[in-house]
Amino acid sequence: MPYIEAKLSIKLDENKKNELVIKLSDAVSVALSKPKAYMMVNIEDEKSLYMAEKKLDKGAYISIKLFGSTTKTACEPLTKNICNILAEYGINNVYVTYHPVELWGWNGMMF
């Protein structure tokens, strides 16, 4: 049930997007013990991202919404892993946020 939203300042072709979807899904699934069968990923490239009022050439914002709760202890290695994955694409300025969700619906039902 995780939803991973990746906003990237760089452009990725479809093959690279698909590759990134798999890498992010794997990382989140393993670190947070969440099933990939219900995982949704949104990759938005060529976004205008700014840090300290300066446009980032190679930056990203990753938002992870997940059913239930998590801990800082679980998120710390995941954050590092996500940053390492994005570094493979030349992205070196990364924010990662986590958003636990108590109520989550899917296809007309609630989890």
VOSEKOL-385894 format. One line per field, with one value per residue: x, y, z of N, C-alpha, C in turn; chain; residue number from 1. Coordinates in Angstrom, 2 decimals. Layout:
<rs>
n_x X, ...
n_y Y, ...
n_z Z, ...
ca_x X, ...
ca_y Y, ...
ca_z Z, ...
c_x X, ...
c_y Y, ...
c_z Z, ...
kette A, ...
nr NUM, ...
</rs>
This chain:
<rs>
n_x 0.78, 2.09, 2.61, 4.69, 6.07, 7.97, 9.66, 11.61, 14.38, 15.68, 15.51, 14.16, 14.30, 11.78, 12.65, 14.55, 12.87, 11.17, 13.07, 13.85, 11.44, 11.26, 13.57, 13.05, 10.65, 11.50, 13.33, 11.70, 9.83, 11.42, 12.66, 10.53, 8.85, 6.63, 4.13, 4.85, 2.85, 0.74, 1.82, 2.19, 3.72, 4.82, 6.47, 7.75, 9.34, 11.70, 11.08, 10.88, 12.90, 13.94, 16.48, 17.48, 16.85, 17.97, 17.96, 17.85, 19.92, 20.24, 18.30, 15.94, 12.72, 11.30, 8.43, 6.87, 4.07, 2.43, 0.51, -0.39, 2.05, 5.47, 8.97, 11.63, 14.00, 13.60, 13.32, 15.70, 17.89, 16.58, 16.24, 18.92, 19.47, 17.68, 18.78, 21.26, 20.39, 19.30, 21.61, 22.84, 21.71, 22.77, 21.74, 21.97, 20.99, 18.66, 15.48, 13.61, 10.50, 8.24, 5.02, 2.82, -0.33, -3.52, -6.05, -6.89, -7.99, -8.94, -9.91, -12.73, -12.88, -11.81, -8.65
n_y -1.19, 1.17, 4.45, 5.90, 8.88, 10.52, 13.35, 14.74, 16.70, 16.20, 14.82, 11.70, 8.86, 6.49, 3.85, 4.26, 5.38, 3.21, 1.46, 2.90, 2.89, 0.17, -0.10, 1.74, 0.68, -1.88, -1.13, 0.20, -1.80, -3.84, -2.47, -1.49, -3.59, -3.93, -4.95, -5.38, -5.84, -4.10, -1.64, 1.67, 3.84, 7.04, 8.79, 11.85, 13.76, 16.36, 18.56, 21.76, 22.33, 23.83, 24.86, 26.61, 28.91, 28.51, 27.07, 23.60, 21.58, 18.86, 17.39, 15.99, 15.18, 12.98, 11.43, 9.35, 7.60, 5.55, 2.77, 2.50, 2.69, 3.80, 3.88, 6.09, 4.70, 2.65, 4.16, 5.57, 3.92, 3.38, 5.91, 6.53, 4.50, 5.18, 7.65, 6.74, 5.20, 7.22, 8.66, 7.12, 8.07, 10.51, 12.33, 14.46, 16.06, 15.56, 15.29, 13.39, 12.34, 10.93, 9.58, 8.34, 6.69, 6.31, 5.56, 3.85, 3.34, 1.08, 0.17, 0.31, -0.66, -0.80, -0.97
n_z 0.00, -0.11, -1.47, -3.64, -4.46, -6.77, -7.50, -9.86, -10.94, -13.26, -16.63, -17.56, -19.68, -20.79, -20.25, -18.21, -16.30, -15.73, -14.69, -12.40, -10.98, -10.28, -8.66, -6.55, -5.56, -4.72, -2.70, -0.79, -0.21, 0.98, 3.16, 4.69, 4.98, 3.22, 0.90, -2.55, -4.33, -3.94, -4.33, -5.46, -7.76, -8.66, -11.04, -11.66, -13.88, -14.90, -13.24, -11.65, -9.17, -6.15, -3.89, -1.09, -2.47, -4.94, -8.12, -8.60, -10.47, -10.44, -8.62, -6.22, -4.88, -2.74, -1.74, 0.53, 1.12, 3.42, 4.52, 7.80, 10.45, 10.93, 11.86, 12.89, 13.00, 11.12, 8.84, 8.44, 7.26, 4.87, 3.74, 3.19, 1.34, -0.74, -1.50, -2.44, -4.62, -6.26, -6.73, -8.64, -10.92, -11.14, -9.40, -6.69, -4.65, -2.37, -0.92, 1.37, 2.44, 4.84, 5.22, 7.23, 6.99, 8.30, 7.36, 4.47, 1.29, -1.37, -4.54, -3.96, -1.36, 2.10, 3.72
ca_x 0.00, 2.83, 2.58, 5.97, 6.03, 9.31, 9.76, 13.02, 14.69, 16.26, 14.63, 14.48, 13.52, 10.85, 13.41, 15.14, 11.76, 10.78, 14.17, 13.76, 10.25, 11.62, 14.54, 12.40, 9.70, 12.28, 13.91, 10.63, 9.26, 12.33, 12.92, 9.33, 8.06, 5.37, 4.01, 4.94, 1.62, -0.16, 2.63, 2.02, 4.85, 4.64, 7.73, 7.57, 10.66, 11.81, 10.43, 11.69, 13.13, 14.84, 16.96, 18.13, 16.50, 18.74, 17.41, 18.67, 20.07, 20.12, 17.68, 14.74, 11.89, 10.64, 7.40, 6.40, 2.88, 2.28, -0.56, 0.16, 3.10, 6.86, 9.84, 12.83, 14.99, 13.33, 13.42, 17.07, 18.61, 15.84, 16.60, 20.27, 19.36, 17.03, 19.78, 22.23, 19.74, 19.21, 22.97, 23.12, 21.17, 23.43, 20.97, 22.74, 20.27, 17.44, 14.64, 12.73, 9.56, 7.42, 3.67, 1.95, -1.75, -4.35, -7.17, -6.44, -8.96, -8.48, -10.92, -14.03, -12.84, -10.81, -7.72
ca_y 0.00, 2.43, 5.28, 6.59, 9.97, 11.02, 14.53, 14.84, 17.86, 15.71, 14.07, 10.28, 8.18, 5.50, 2.72, 4.69, 5.53, 1.86, 0.96, 3.60, 2.36, -1.13, 0.11, 2.37, -0.30, -2.89, -0.53, 0.44, -3.10, -4.52, -1.69, -1.27, -4.82, -3.63, -5.77, -4.68, -6.08, -2.95, -0.44, 2.58, 4.77, 8.13, 9.46, 13.12, 14.31, 17.73, 19.48, 22.88, 22.19, 24.86, 24.74, 27.86, 29.84, 28.20, 25.95, 22.40, 20.88, 17.42, 17.25, 15.16, 15.12, 11.68, 11.36, 7.97, 7.43, 4.14, 2.35, 2.15, 3.55, 3.39, 4.50, 6.75, 3.64, 1.96, 5.11, 6.06, 3.19, 3.52, 7.22, 6.40, 3.65, 5.98, 8.62, 5.98, 4.86, 8.43, 9.04, 6.38, 8.90, 11.81, 13.21, 14.55, 16.85, 14.76, 15.30, 12.22, 12.47, 9.75, 9.97, 7.23, 6.93, 5.38, 5.08, 3.66, 2.60, 0.54, -0.50, 0.25, -1.24, -0.21, -1.91
ca_z 0.00, -0.22, -2.66, -3.74, -5.43, -7.02, -8.34, -10.25, -11.79, -14.52, -17.53, -17.71, -20.71, -20.22, -19.70, -16.93, -15.35, -15.31, -13.85, -11.12, -10.30, -9.69, -7.59, -5.41, -5.02, -3.99, -1.49, 0.18, 0.17, 1.90, 4.39, 5.50, 4.94, 2.55, -0.32, -3.84, -5.08, -3.77, -4.37, -6.59, -7.88, -9.61, -11.37, -12.38, -14.20, -15.40, -12.31, -11.17, -7.72, -5.65, -2.52, -0.72, -3.54, -6.15, -8.88, -8.57, -11.76, -10.19, -7.32, -6.15, -3.69, -2.65, -0.71, 0.68, 1.95, 3.70, 5.41, 9.10, 10.97, 10.77, 12.86, 12.39, 12.86, 9.85, 7.72, 8.24, 6.21, 3.62, 3.19, 2.64, 0.15, -1.78, -1.98, -3.23, -5.89, -7.07, -7.13, -9.88, -12.01, -11.05, -8.52, -5.45, -3.65, -2.22, 0.27, 1.47, 3.55, 5.11, 5.62, 7.63, 6.75, 9.06, 6.53, 3.10, 0.48, -2.64, -5.36, -3.31, -0.01, 3.01, 4.35
c_x 0.83, 2.56, 3.87, 5.85, 7.44, 9.24, 11.24, 13.24, 15.26, 15.20, 15.12, 13.67, 12.69, 11.58, 14.00, 14.04, 11.33, 11.82, 14.09, 12.56, 10.58, 12.56, 13.90, 11.41, 10.41, 12.79, 12.84, 10.03, 10.12, 12.45, 11.71, 8.39, 6.66, 5.31, 4.07, 3.66, 0.65, 0.58, 2.36, 3.18, 4.51, 5.99, 7.40, 8.95, 10.55, 11.03, 11.40, 11.77, 14.18, 15.24, 17.76, 18.01, 17.30, 18.14, 18.39, 18.73, 19.82, 19.61, 16.44, 14.03, 11.13, 9.68, 6.87, 5.23, 2.70, 1.18, 0.06, 1.28, 4.48, 7.68, 11.01, 13.92, 14.83, 13.59, 14.86, 17.83, 17.90, 16.17, 17.98, 20.23, 18.74, 18.02, 20.85, 21.65, 19.71, 20.58, 23.39, 22.65, 21.76, 22.72, 21.64, 22.13, 18.89, 16.77, 13.78, 11.81, 8.70, 6.09, 2.85, 0.47, -2.56, -5.44, -6.72, -7.47, -8.36, -9.62, -12.23, -14.06, -11.78, -9.91, -7.89
c_y 1.26, 3.13, 6.08, 7.64, 10.54, 12.20, 14.76, 16.07, 17.44, 15.01, 12.64, 9.72, 7.07, 4.30, 3.06, 4.88, 4.17, 1.24, 1.59, 3.13, 1.06, -0.95, 0.73, 1.41, -1.36, -2.34, -0.34, -0.87, -3.80, -3.77, -1.59, -2.47, -4.59, -4.42, -4.92, -4.84, -4.90, -1.62, 0.36, 3.57, 5.80, 8.80, 10.70, 13.71, 15.73, 18.74, 20.59, 22.78, 23.22, 24.53, 25.99, 28.88, 29.64, 26.98, 24.78, 21.77, 19.39, 17.19, 16.38, 15.36, 13.80, 11.72, 9.93, 7.96, 5.94, 3.88, 1.91, 3.09, 2.99, 4.11, 5.18, 5.70, 2.89, 2.88, 5.57, 5.27, 3.28, 4.85, 7.16, 5.58, 4.43, 7.00, 7.93, 5.59, 6.08, 8.93, 8.31, 7.16, 10.31, 12.79, 13.24, 15.46, 16.23, 15.02, 14.05, 12.47, 11.21, 10.19, 8.74, 7.62, 5.87, 4.75, 5.03, 2.81, 2.14, -0.21, -0.74, -0.35, -0.54, -1.33, -1.83
c_z 0.00, -1.55, -2.63, -4.83, -5.55, -7.98, -8.60, -11.10, -13.14, -15.37, -17.60, -18.88, -20.05, -19.62, -18.33, -15.87, -14.83, -14.39, -12.46, -10.32, -9.59, -8.51, -6.35, -4.75, -4.19, -2.66, -0.41, 0.69, 1.22, 3.23, 5.29, 5.53, 4.37, 1.24, -1.59, -4.65, -4.99, -3.89, -5.65, -6.58, -8.95, -9.82, -12.19, -12.62, -14.73, -14.55, -11.91, -9.66, -7.30, -4.22, -2.22, -1.85, -4.82, -6.82, -8.87, -9.97, -11.58, -8.78, -7.39, -4.83, -3.75, -1.47, -0.66, 1.65, 2.17, 4.70, 6.72, 9.48, 10.66, 11.85, 12.18, 12.13, 11.54, 8.66, 7.44, 7.18, 4.86, 2.95, 2.53, 1.34, -1.01, -2.35, -2.82, -4.59, -6.80, -7.52, -8.40, -11.11, -11.98, -10.15, -7.15, -4.39, -3.50, -0.87, 0.22, 2.66, 3.64, 5.70, 5.96, 7.46, 7.49, 8.21, 5.08, 2.37, -0.83, -3.32, -4.61, -1.92, 0.81, 3.54, 5.85
kette A, A, A, A, A, A, A, A, A, A, A, A, A, A, A, A, A, A, A, A, A, A, A, A, A, A, A, A, A, A, A, A, A, A, A, A, A, A, A, A, A, A, A, A, A, A, A, A, A, A, A, A, A, A, A, A, A, A, A, A, A, A, A, A, A, A, A, A, A, A, A, A, A, A, A, A, A, A, A, A, A, A, A, A, A, A, A, A, A, A, A, A, A, A, A, A, A, A, A, A, A, A, A, A, A, A, A, A, A, A, A
nr 1, 2, 3, 4, 5, 6, 7, 8, 9, 10, 11, 12, 13, 14, 15, 16, 17, 18, 19, 20, 21, 22, 23, 24, 25, 26, 27, 28, 29, 30, 31, 32, 33, 34, 35, 36, 37, 38, 39, 40, 41, 42, 43, 44, 45, 46, 47, 48, 49, 50, 51, 52, 53, 54, 55, 56, 57, 58, 59, 60, 61, 62, 63, 64, 65, 66, 67, 68, 69, 70, 71, 72, 73, 74, 75, 76, 77, 78, 79, 80, 81, 82, 83, 84, 85, 86, 87, 88, 89, 90, 91, 92, 93, 94, 95, 96, 97, 98, 99, 100, 101, 102, 103, 104, 105, 106, 107, 108, 109, 110, 111
</rs>
